[in-house]
Amino acid sequence: MMSPVVPADHSPPRSFKRRAGRVTPGQADALERLWPLFGVCIDDTPVDLRALFGRCAPVVLEIGFGMGEATAEMAQAQPECDVIAVDVHTPGQGALLRQVELRRLTNVRVGDGDATTLLRSMIGPDSLTEVRIFFPDPWPKARHWKRRLVDEAFASLVAARLLPGGRLHVATDWEHYAEQVRRVLAGHESYDLVDEVPWRVRTRFEEQGLAAGRVVHDVVAVRR
């Protein structure tokens, strides 16, 4: 089976806002000490995943991890998988690095930058077993829907990096966004939607959505 074609010049409106925020002393210490060991700069330089983790194992890409609690818990529960967790929130990067150290995780790397750049320029075809996007920015106003991460071009980009049978898992508490994701993946030639939802940890953003009375939707598709 041929790999899906990466869409040419996929440069959508930016789907995130870079948020520096207040970095605590503990987070700053973790960033200074641990970034050289576990950090990945997203700069268009191709990454050798086997060299990055020091082994050959299934690789999961998580896009947007907040403060990293769920990422660390899942990585600890699934030591057979390696995780590249990408976010642009500096305090969250520091918090996840602290968790990596406290839990003695060897299977997590923390990326700083745009995940679409990582997918397009730094990771080769058929490299990932899963891409996780848990509670991305919903851009709820209609005039901002074009900024939502998951669209047809992005789905094609992910499909080109997933192994056959690899999984794209999107969770959101915004029904309209969930419907959009289902529509994109249901109509895409590279995916089959599946009903079975893989185990995952409840995230901080999920808790906030539930507290606000919203319903959580998990949309899962497998690459053909």
C-alpha positions, 0 to 999 in steps of 0.5 A: 500500500502506498503512503498517503500523499502529503498536501503541498504547501499546507500553510493554514492559519495558525491554530494556536497562540504561543503562551509564555505565561508565568514560569515557576522556579521549579519549571524554570529549573526543569527547563534548564536542566532537563531540556538538553536531555529530553527537549526537541526543538522544532526547526525543520531538521529531520529527526531519527526517532530510533536515535532520539529514544535510543530504541526501536519502539512504537512512537506516539505524537501528542499535540498539545499537552497542557501541563502534561499530567495526563501525558506523563501518566499515560507514558508511565502506563504504556512503557512500550511506547515512545511519546513525542509531546508537543506544545508551545506553552512554556510553563507546561513544558517545564511541568512535563519535564518535572513529571518526566524526572519525578516518574523516571520516564525514559519514553517521553520527549518534549517538543516546542513549536508547531506540530505541523512543522514536525510532521511535515519536515522532521518525521518520515513517512509511516513512522507513527503508531498514533497521533493524539489531539486531546482538547485542542483549542476549539476556536468556538467563534464561527469566524475563527473556525478556519484556525481549527487544527483538524481539517482535510489537509492536516488529516492528509499530513497525519495519514502520511506519517502514520503506519498502516493501522495507525490511529488518529485520536481526537477528543473535544468537548465542543460538539461542533468541532467533533462533528467537523472532525468526524466529517473530515475523517469519514470523507477521507480516503486514508481513514476508517472511523472506528467506534472503539475508543482507546484508553486515555487519562482524563485531562485538566481541560476535560475536567473544565469542560465537564464542569461547564456542562459540555459533553466529551466526544472522542473521534478515532480513525485508523489509517487504511 
